[in-house]
Amino acid sequence: MKNIIILKLAIVICLFAVAPAYSQDHHFSQYDMSLQYLNPALTGMIIDEPYAWRVNTLYRSQWRSIASKPFTNQLIAYDMPFKKSIGLGGYILNNRAGAGQLNTLNVMVSGAYEITIDPSNKHNLFGGLQIGIFHRSLNADNLLFDSQYSTSTNSYDPSIISGENISNKSIIRFDANLGFYYKYFDKSKKVSPHGGFSLFRVAMPNESLTGEMNRLPIRWLFTGGCDYKANEKLTISPNLMFMTQAKVTDIVLSALFDYKFESSKYSVVGGLAYRYKDAVIVRGGLKFGRNIFSISYDLNVSSLKTYTHMRGGFEIGIIYINDKPKNLSRMKMM
């Protein structure tokens, strides 16, 4: 009986991802490591030291404890300063959900522009735009529905006709995002506040696989926080992320640290975060110069914890920066 309950729960989660009326974008717990997926305005922009190009990647696996197949997210992105006050880049983001292998793929090109006119280079305001494609596919043959539950055997029977109308197995749509980002940076100051605002799915692509018109809602995302330099070794960063889409809201509060080893380029990074009514996130990693390797784990504290036993999502992120700057007359970034 317990296995049937867990199976039903896994199906509900999968259908939640499929149902157009409640569809929501995937997210990362280490959202600050996603860069262009966090805010298009971060594409190729420089705030402290110049660089030639940057690559970042994230991998996330979740719901392994209750779903027959875990939900996974993969992101790989590239960006670079291009010309004075201009940054270019792009990313590929893939999400695969559950037994039905509901797959969502985004391929986006990204550009950003430095809006700020500040001779002191302390106030940094950027704007960014992304355009690309939204691709969704589904293997409906692997899905089970309530109508396929057999009362005679007390189990699901795939041979029973589900009655579901899934006319398309794959769709491709145009997609677009935009954003603005601000950071104050002064090496003589201990505090560097920052904040951003971005809109995703502004084209509101029709995500339906049933032939109906169901537009993907716009996702609104706000971030804010500051970097506090306690001393030459320790930097503490309290942050807030607020995201809302289709009347579903995510709020994440975090406190991160960066502790540098004496006479070394290495640092230990880590911290804790809390996603409201969902998870406690434990995070740790290493930093070499500006290159970061970080892992995190979500301890599920929502109403699902009865089934998950607090096992949520595992995530790994990498940022690599090539520090050889190009010949730019003026360079500024993140």
Legacy VTK file of the C-alpha trace (Angstrom):
# vtk DataFile Version 3.0
C-alpha trace
ASCII
DATASET POLYDATA
POINTS 334 float
0.000 0.000 0.000
2.873 2.348 0.811
4.338 1.773 -2.657
1.014 2.716 -4.263
0.869 5.945 -2.260
4.403 6.859 -3.311
3.599 5.991 -6.936
0.529 8.232 -6.853
2.590 11.042 -5.388
5.208 10.682 -8.124
2.448 10.799 -10.745
0.940 13.923 -9.196
4.347 15.622 -9.290
4.818 14.649 -12.931
1.351 15.864 -13.884
2.028 19.106 -12.010
4.969 19.632 -14.335
2.891 18.726 -17.418
-0.283 20.671 -16.619
-0.147 23.969 -18.559
-2.290 25.867 -16.070
0.274 25.327 -13.304
3.515 25.057 -15.239
6.521 26.764 -13.665
10.144 27.232 -14.669
12.802 25.085 -13.057
15.104 26.709 -10.516
18.534 26.247 -8.983
19.348 26.464 -5.289
22.725 28.007 -6.187
20.974 30.673 -8.233
23.929 33.094 -7.935
26.048 30.536 -9.869
23.657 30.549 -12.838
24.639 34.113 -13.904
22.884 34.679 -17.281
19.953 32.484 -16.199
19.675 34.663 -13.100
19.739 37.953 -15.002
20.484 38.702 -18.685
22.190 41.937 -17.594
25.092 39.922 -16.135
26.230 38.817 -19.603
29.892 39.736 -20.053
29.737 42.643 -17.627
32.764 43.523 -15.475
32.620 45.012 -11.987
36.033 44.360 -10.452
38.797 42.876 -12.645
38.750 42.401 -16.451
38.629 38.942 -18.039
38.660 37.452 -21.544
35.786 34.965 -21.234
33.825 32.956 -18.693
32.099 29.551 -18.587
29.685 28.363 -15.930
27.737 25.146 -15.527
25.178 23.743 -13.078
23.672 20.288 -12.596
20.726 19.517 -10.322
18.973 16.245 -9.450
15.886 16.134 -7.211
12.954 13.989 -6.033
15.023 10.808 -6.338
13.490 9.602 -3.057
9.878 9.574 -4.333
9.846 9.627 -8.142
10.520 6.587 -10.294
13.036 8.751 -12.150
14.629 11.899 -10.670
14.031 15.372 -12.088
17.250 16.847 -13.516
18.390 20.318 -14.633
21.553 21.010 -16.639
22.901 24.456 -17.521
25.989 25.450 -19.486
26.725 29.080 -20.338
29.437 31.180 -21.950
29.940 34.934 -21.967
32.605 37.549 -22.664
33.193 41.305 -22.803
32.885 42.254 -26.470
33.428 45.969 -26.914
33.291 49.020 -24.688
30.276 48.576 -22.363
28.979 45.518 -24.288
28.865 41.849 -23.262
27.834 38.846 -25.354
27.070 35.228 -24.486
24.475 32.521 -24.367
23.337 29.413 -22.531
21.769 26.009 -22.989
19.381 24.870 -20.270
17.770 21.429 -20.183
15.209 20.051 -17.744
13.920 16.467 -17.668
11.030 15.564 -15.376
9.902 12.158 -14.193
8.867 8.915 -15.841
7.221 10.709 -18.784
10.576 12.308 -19.598
8.937 15.712 -19.975
11.873 17.586 -21.461
12.226 21.361 -21.682
15.173 22.785 -23.596
16.149 26.465 -23.837
18.834 27.698 -26.229
19.357 31.420 -25.720
21.763 34.074 -27.022
22.400 36.916 -24.627
23.624 40.503 -24.750
24.150 43.175 -22.116
24.997 46.880 -22.098
26.495 49.090 -19.399
24.011 51.894 -18.813
25.959 53.706 -16.089
27.748 56.973 -16.777
29.985 57.150 -13.710
33.597 58.401 -13.977
34.399 56.889 -10.555
33.301 53.409 -11.726
31.634 52.826 -8.342
28.030 52.673 -9.511
27.401 49.897 -12.026
24.045 49.600 -13.783
23.556 47.089 -16.605
20.714 46.060 -18.893
20.411 42.790 -20.798
18.290 40.973 -23.391
18.040 37.314 -24.419
16.310 35.676 -27.380
16.162 32.041 -28.434
14.010 28.928 -28.612
11.850 27.017 -26.163
11.566 23.299 -26.993
9.340 20.868 -25.107
8.854 17.123 -25.651
7.109 14.288 -23.840
7.173 10.497 -23.890
3.514 9.934 -22.994
3.837 6.143 -23.355
5.634 6.046 -20.002
2.924 7.945 -18.103
0.189 6.422 -15.956
-3.121 8.198 -15.221
-5.905 7.753 -12.683
-8.105 6.211 -15.354
-5.590 3.356 -15.705
-5.938 2.217 -12.101
-7.520 -1.238 -11.935
-9.666 -1.846 -8.842
-9.702 -5.588 -9.537
-5.914 -5.864 -9.144
-5.377 -2.770 -6.965
-2.633 -1.624 -9.304
-2.036 0.496 -12.402
-2.569 -1.242 -15.754
-0.795 0.438 -18.738
-2.986 -1.552 -21.168
-6.074 0.431 -20.090
-6.747 3.375 -22.454
-6.050 6.593 -20.539
-8.391 8.826 -22.542
-5.845 11.664 -22.447
-5.519 13.820 -25.569
-1.814 14.529 -26.138
-1.664 15.499 -29.794
1.909 16.813 -29.888
4.969 14.951 -28.673
7.246 17.925 -29.375
6.936 21.723 -29.821
9.346 24.601 -30.586
8.536 28.208 -29.661
10.255 31.617 -29.666
11.396 32.811 -26.236
12.801 36.057 -24.778
14.069 37.415 -21.429
15.264 40.805 -20.179
16.771 42.239 -17.014
18.562 45.032 -15.163
21.288 44.705 -12.545
23.035 47.163 -10.208
26.105 46.825 -7.996
28.080 49.353 -6.003
31.786 48.557 -5.976
34.489 50.507 -4.146
37.596 48.656 -2.939
38.006 51.155 -0.111
34.575 50.296 1.314
33.617 47.209 3.310
30.070 46.959 1.958
29.102 46.389 -1.694
25.294 46.297 -2.139
23.735 44.834 -5.271
20.311 44.107 -6.728
18.613 42.929 -9.876
15.278 42.639 -11.624
14.560 40.316 -14.540
11.644 39.002 -16.580
11.679 35.563 -18.203
9.273 34.149 -20.827
8.261 37.665 -21.917
7.104 36.192 -25.255
4.763 33.909 -23.255
5.232 30.883 -25.583
2.350 28.449 -26.014
3.544 25.397 -24.068
0.552 23.135 -24.713
1.078 19.596 -25.989
-2.665 19.067 -26.436
-3.296 21.557 -29.261
-4.886 24.111 -26.937
-3.651 27.651 -26.264
-1.876 27.720 -22.908
0.760 30.418 -22.709
3.644 30.046 -20.293
3.332 32.865 -17.726
6.023 35.495 -17.300
8.452 34.740 -14.488
9.384 37.765 -12.373
12.664 37.561 -10.467
14.167 39.989 -7.933
17.525 39.612 -6.185
19.233 41.766 -3.598
21.993 41.646 -1.033
25.468 42.854 -0.218
29.049 41.675 0.144
30.470 42.632 3.543
34.252 42.468 3.869
34.736 41.682 7.559
38.536 41.592 7.162
41.201 40.694 4.609
40.296 37.010 4.842
36.536 36.851 5.410
33.672 38.158 3.264
30.049 37.581 4.308
27.174 37.883 1.816
23.530 37.991 2.969
21.163 37.677 -0.012
17.491 37.535 -0.926
15.851 36.050 -4.010
12.138 36.550 -4.761
10.579 34.803 -7.771
6.964 34.519 -8.843
5.271 32.809 -11.784
1.701 31.645 -12.305
0.748 32.675 -8.746
3.517 30.441 -7.357
6.174 32.235 -5.305
9.700 31.235 -4.279
11.532 33.179 -1.572
15.119 32.264 -0.706
17.104 33.835 2.133
20.807 32.995 2.276
23.988 33.802 4.158
27.204 32.877 2.354
30.857 33.273 3.268
34.226 33.381 1.502
37.258 32.671 3.697
40.683 33.112 2.104
43.685 31.096 3.235
46.698 33.194 4.146
49.312 33.582 1.381
47.182 31.500 -0.988
44.820 31.928 -3.931
42.468 29.358 -2.404
39.314 30.157 -0.445
36.655 28.100 1.282
33.122 29.112 0.313
29.800 27.983 1.714
26.772 28.875 3.772
23.128 28.194 4.468
19.912 29.178 2.717
16.207 28.732 3.363
13.609 28.408 0.609
10.344 29.452 2.238
8.145 26.475 3.170
10.259 24.160 1.039
13.882 23.462 1.966
16.965 24.236 4.010
19.958 24.406 1.663
23.450 23.456 2.819
26.280 24.617 0.606
30.074 24.364 0.441
32.969 24.513 -1.981
36.361 25.866 -2.990
37.474 28.974 -4.805
40.775 29.438 -6.667
41.204 33.060 -7.663
37.796 33.797 -9.172
37.112 30.188 -10.220
34.489 28.470 -8.074
33.516 24.849 -7.445
30.432 24.497 -5.253
28.000 21.769 -4.176
24.726 22.011 -2.283
21.978 19.807 -0.933
18.314 20.635 -0.256
16.888 19.244 2.973
13.172 19.095 2.235
11.053 20.592 5.049
7.752 20.947 3.175
4.666 18.775 3.637
6.363 16.199 1.369
8.969 15.423 4.042
6.799 12.527 5.270
7.576 10.781 1.979
11.004 12.273 1.177
12.459 11.848 4.693
13.923 15.341 4.088
15.838 14.183 1.000
15.499 16.894 -1.628
17.896 17.933 -4.377
21.644 17.639 -5.026
23.375 20.361 -7.010
26.880 21.020 -8.311
28.113 24.253 -9.897
31.333 25.486 -11.545
32.430 28.940 -12.706
35.664 29.217 -14.716
37.082 32.606 -15.689
39.886 33.159 -18.191
41.718 36.143 -16.690
43.549 37.265 -19.836
41.786 40.543 -20.684
41.103 41.723 -24.189
42.070 45.211 -25.363
39.041 47.109 -24.149
39.291 50.828 -23.516
36.966 50.530 -20.545
36.028 47.294 -18.798
33.638 46.699 -15.969
31.781 43.431 -14.733
30.371 40.967 -12.092
LINES 1 335
334 0 1 2 3 4 5 6 7 8 9 10 11 12 13 14 15 16 17 18 19 20 21 22 23 24 25 26 27 28 29 30 31 32 33 34 35 36 37 38 39 40 41 42 43 44 45 46 47 48 49 50 51 52 53 54 55 56 57 58 59 60 61 62 63 64 65 66 67 68 69 70 71 72 73 74 75 76 77 78 79 80 81 82 83 84 85 86 87 88 89 90 91 92 93 94 95 96 97 98 99 100 101 102 103 104 105 106 107 108 109 110 111 112 113 114 115 116 117 118 119 120 121 122 123 124 125 126 127 128 129 130 131 132 133 134 135 136 137 138 139 140 141 142 143 144 145 146 147 148 149 150 151 152 153 154 155 156 157 158 159 160 161 162 163 164 165 166 167 168 169 170 171 172 173 174 175 176 177 178 179 180 181 182 183 184 185 186 187 188 189 190 191 192 193 194 195 196 197 198 199 200 201 202 203 204 205 206 207 208 209 210 211 212 213 214 215 216 217 218 219 220 221 222 223 224 225 226 227 228 229 230 231 232 233 234 235 236 237 238 239 240 241 242 243 244 245 246 247 248 249 250 251 252 253 254 255 256 257 258 259 260 261 262 263 264 265 266 267 268 269 270 271 272 273 274 275 276 277 278 279 280 281 282 283 284 285 286 287 288 289 290 291 292 293 294 295 296 297 298 299 300 301 302 303 304 305 306 307 308 309 310 311 312 313 314 315 316 317 318 319 320 321 322 323 324 325 326 327 328 329 330 331 332 333
